[in-house]
Amino acid sequence: MQRAFKTKLKLNNKQKTLMAQHAGYSRWIWNWALRMWNEAYKEELKLSTNKLKKFYTNHVKPDYPGASQFGKSIAQTNENTRD
């Protein structure tokens, strides 16, 4: 028999704002990576998640100064979904 437990985080306003920012940034990274992946597929290029992460870190992230506040773990949350 399996059991599931629901938990609810009791966040204050500052924490709620921070969680929303992290979720939005994570979603933005996912959409950016998916767009890059689809463009590479259309051009019949072989792309790996490792190449995509390196490109993002070296070329895209420096253009967005606010991205450094989130850390690198957000970009790595879905690394095994495609390869």
N, C-alpha and C positions, 0 to 999 in steps of 0.2 A: 504494500500500500504506500502510495506516494502522498506526501503532504506538501502544501504550499503555504508559505507565510507571506503576508503582505506587511510591508513596513512603510511608514510615512516619515519623511524627513521634516523636522520642524526647523525651518530656516527663517532667519530674520530677513529684513528687506535687502540688506547689503549682500547676503548670501544668495538670495533669490536672483538678484541682478547679476551676480557673478556666474551663477549656474546658467542663466539665460544667455549670457555672453559666450560662455564656453560651448553651449549647444549650438548657437548660431555660427560660431567660427568653425566648429567641427563639421557642420552641414555645408558650409561654404567650401571647405577643403574637399569634402566628398564630391560635391558637384563639379569643382574644378578638375579633380582627378578623373572623374567619369567623362567629362568633356574631352580631356586630353587623350584618354584611353580610346574613346570612340573615333576621334580624329586620326589617331595612329592606325586604328583598325581599317578605316576607310582608305588610308593611303598604303595599306598592306605593309605596315612597319611592325616589327616585333618589339613590344614594350613590356617591361617587367615592373613590378611594384617597386623594386629597389631603385631602378633608374628614375622612376617617377618621383620617389621621395627625395633622391639626391638633386634632381632638377628643381623641385619645389624649394628645398632648403637653400640652394645656391643662387637661384635666379628669381624666384617669385617672392619668397618671404622677405628679402631685403627691401622690396618695393613697398611693403606694408609695415610701417614702424609699429603699429599697435599689435602685430602678431607675436612679438617677442614676449608679451606678458602672459601668453597662454602656455608656453612650454612646448616641447617636442612630442609629448605623449599623445596629444590630440590627433596629430597627423598619423600616428601609428595604431590607432584603435581598430581599424579595419584592414590591416595589412594582409591578412590571409584570405580575403574574400575573392580575390582574383589572382590568378597566376598560371 
